[in-house]
Amino acid sequence: MSLDWRKFSDEQWLRVGEGSSAREADRSRPAAPTDGRGRGQVVLSIIAPLLMCAAYLQYLHLSGCIAETVGGESEIKMKCNHLAIIAAAAANAGTAHAQSIEFTRTTDTVRLTHDVPATAEITIEARIWIDTISSSWGFEHALWREQKNSLEDKSIFACSRGVWLYLAPVVDVRWEGGLPLGRWTHIACQQSNGETRIWVDGVLKQTSASNSNTIAAVPGSSNSIGAGFHNDSFVVPGAMCRIDWLRVSTCARYGPGEFTPPSECEILPPDSCAALVFTFDEPTGSTTLMNHGFVQGVASVGSTWIPGATSPVLVGASADANGNGVPDACEAPPCLGDLDASGTVTGVDLAIVLQNWGVPSSKYPGADIDGDGLVGGTDLSIVLSNWGACP
């Protein structure tokens, strides 16, 4: 009598996931010699339910059919995701990293000890999430600010009202078209060749004539990232938001037209003009942020560097098995199918493929192993055919 896997209960799927995790643990124990066929049977017993699940999903996508509620596409997806989460959680214990930084109080501020060189060209950009409506302009909406003296001040501000770039003493450009609430948005401000531009999600919103930022760099600065900032001896209240990543470049990143905003993986590794690059992929519990740019310094999350300042929190979760501060999904795998760059193709890699079935997310572009633009049966086959330690 054959089992109808489409009608598996939550308990049955859970047992399958637990069995897969248990077998993964057994791989680390000494085992009796076996031939390739025996090894293949063990692997097949682990992934057979997942293979059927993925194959059925592919069939639904290709045929365009909509199944009934019992065993329907939404239910199958739920089961696949449920099993993938089990596998990923079991294999990633202890390697969780944050994915973004969240400012939940008006006093949350991160201190930086970095000095960005003053150059004729500068591009400041970030991927942000704004939760609250804020209509008035003010320094409280600073995503990044560096003040060295009265003649050199670099700042980018964002709130629900729009985006504002300020470069002392001559550049002061605002776009007041309004930013969306409750979703991730890419914003970019750029000064180059006497012109200032502001983009939102890669769409050019503002172009203004302005003088280049050619003020000579002065060492030592009041420098901060996030919703609040310090200027001399006082704290300006901040807005509430999340930042996924932030990059400050001493070059013109974009031309005068529209562009596709980069993903986190596309800004790593940084190039020669990336002064500050913060992705906030820090180990759970960490209070020091890693700067991937060429400017040296330390960003402290846990320091109340001025009276009344509080610390934002690192939120989300991503895999960083090698602990280098770069999401595993952004690193080239040592072998085909090793999507988490662990050196072994395991259930974690299988889970990444299943969780990104269809169009891969920006966090896991590597799930599209064959590069055809979709995560499908071919990618799944690559993972399965390379199961085990990388050569």
Secondary structure as UniProt FT lines:
FT   HELIX           5..7
FT   HELIX           10..26
FT   TURN            27..28
FT   HELIX           36..63
FT   TURN            70..71
FT   HELIX           73..91
FT   TURN            93..94
FT   STRAND          96..97
FT   STRAND          100..103
FT   TURN            106..107
FT   STRAND          110..112
FT   STRAND          122..130
FT   HELIX           139..141
FT   STRAND          142..149
FT   TURN            150..151
FT   STRAND          152..159
FT   TURN            160..161
FT   STRAND          162..167
FT   TURN            168..170
FT   STRAND          171..175
FT   STRAND          184..192
FT   TURN            193..194
FT   STRAND          195..200
FT   TURN            201..202
FT   STRAND          203..209
FT   STRAND          222..225
FT   STRAND          229..231
FT   TURN            232..233
FT   STRAND          234..236
FT   STRAND          241..249
FT   HELIX           264..267
FT   TURN            272..273
FT   STRAND          274..278
FT   TURN            284..285
FT   STRAND          288..289
FT   STRAND          299..300
FT   TURN            307..308
FT   STRAND          313..315
FT   STRAND          318..319
FT   TURN            321..322
FT   HELIX           328..330
FT   TURN            336..337
FT   TURN            339..340
FT   STRAND          344..345
FT   HELIX           347..355
FT   TURN            362..363
FT   HELIX           365..367
FT   TURN            369..370
FT   HELIX           377..385
FT   STRAND          388..389
//
